[in-house]
Amino acid sequence: MKKTLMITGLVTSAVLCLAQGGTSKTDASGKMSCRFVAAPKTQTMDANTNMGKITITMYLAVSDKFLQVVAWNKVPQKIAANKRAEVLDSAFKGYLAKQTGGVAGKARSISLGNASGREYTYTMTTQGKTLKGLWRGFISDTRMYQVIGTDLTGADPMKSMGSYLNSFSILP
């Protein structure tokens, strides 16, 4: 029954993706899925963090109006169990520090199924243009996810690309 529901959900997601445009992508391990504004490119990078050196894998999609990133990495069990909010806040601050003129809005606690998370709005300035974005982070088991959307026209990302951001799901 559970497999039938999961398959039905994936088919429904694919149909919605085709109806609304974009590209649906599931990671190779089958642990997460998201609909992207354009066909995403896969990138990896190593980062030195307060958890030590980690490898971050990401899907990056860019259209004429949007930048969308879904990134994930492993988190040690002890940290995942006890310091979720601190780890997520630190990840957001690390992301924002790399953005020119990045200014954070207020954080709020969110959840996705059993995964607890944090959400931030932000603005940044690039090439004299103010852009608005939304950053969401989740920790599920020992995996951290970052779901990032930036509207390149300066519009509110939840109004312009909310259906893409809200399509992110952590799979069983």
N, C-alpha and C positions, 0 to 999 in steps of 0.2 A: 504494500500500500504506500509506504514512504517513498519507494523508488518511483512509483506511478505519479505521485504528487510532485516529486522533484522534476521528472521528465515533463509533466504537464506544465509546471512553472517555467522551465527552460524554453519550451515551445511557445508559451504565451509571451515570454520576454522577447523571443526572436520575432514574433509577429508584431509586437509593439514597436520594436526597434525598426522594423521595415516600414511600419506605418508612420513613425515620427522622424525617420532619417537617422543617420549615424551608423556606427558599427558596434556590435556586441562582442565582447572578448572575455574569455575565461582563462585564468592563469593555468600553466602546465600542470600544477598539482591538483587542480580542480577545487581549490579552496575559496576562490572569490570570482565574481563576475561583475562587469560594468558595461554600460553603453557609452560609447565615446562619440564626440562631435565629428570625428574623422577617424580614419584608420590609424590606430596608435602604433608607435615605434617602441620597441623594447630596448631599454638601456639598463646598465648596472653601474654602480659606483661604490667605492669603499669610502667610509666616513669614520673619522675618529670621534667618538662620543664618550660621555661619562660612563657608558657601559663597556667601553673598549672599542676596538675596531669592528665595524659591522659592514656587511655587504647589503646594499639597498638595490632592489630590482624595481623598475618602474615602467609603466606604460605612459607614453607622452603623446598627446594628440593636439594638433593645432589646426584651426580653421581661420578664415579671415576675421572672425569676431571673437573666438574663444581659445583659451589655453587650458587644457585639462590634463591632470596628472593623477595617476593612481600608483602609489609606491608601497612596498612592503619589505619588512625585514624581520629576522628572528629577534626575540627578546628573551633573556634568561628567565627561567621559571620563577625564581625568587622575586625578581623585579616585576614580572607580569602579575604576580599574585598580590604584591604589597604596595607597589608604587605606580599604579597606572596613571593617575592624574598628573603626577610629577613628570613621568616619562613623556606623556603626550604634550604637556605644556612646554617641556624642553625641546621636543621635536618641532613644535610650531615656532618657537623662538629661533631655533636654528634655521628653519626655512625662511622666516621673515628677515633674519639678519643678512641673508644673501640677496634680498630684494632692495633695489635703490629706493630710498625714501619710504621704506615700509613702515606703516603705522598700524598697530593692532587695535581692534575693537575689543569688546568684552568677551571673555570666555563663557561658555555655558556647557553644562554636562548634558550628554546625549547618550543614547544607546541604540544598538542595532541587534535585535535578537538578544542573545546572551552577552554580547560584546559591549563593554562600557566604552564611552568615548568623550571627546571634547570637540567643541566647534568654536571657531573664531571667524570673524569677518576682518578684512584688512583692506587698506588702500596702499598703493605704491605709485611712485612717479618714475616714468621711463620716457626718455626722449621728449620731455616737456609735457607729457600726457599723464593724467591721473587715472589709474585703473582700479577697479574694485574686484575683490576676490573673496572666496570662502574656503576655509581650510577645515577639514574634519579629520580627526584621528580616532582610531579604534584599536583596542587590544583584545584579541581573541586567542585563547590558549597562550601560546608563546610566539604569536605573530602580531606585529604592529602594522596597521594600514594607515596611509595618509591619502585622503581624497581631496584634491585641490582643483578649484575652478576659478579662472580669472577671465572676466569679461574685458576684452581688448578695446571695447568702445567706451568704457567707463560706466556702463549700466549696472544695475544691481544683478549680481550673478544668479541669485535664486529666481529672479523673474525671467532672466534671459536663458539660463541653462540649467534650471532646477531639475528638469526631468532627467538630465544626464547625471547630475550629482546624486539625485535620489535613486537612481537605478543601481547604485553600488550595492552588492549583497555579498555576505559571507555565507558560503555554501556548507552544508553538513558534511 
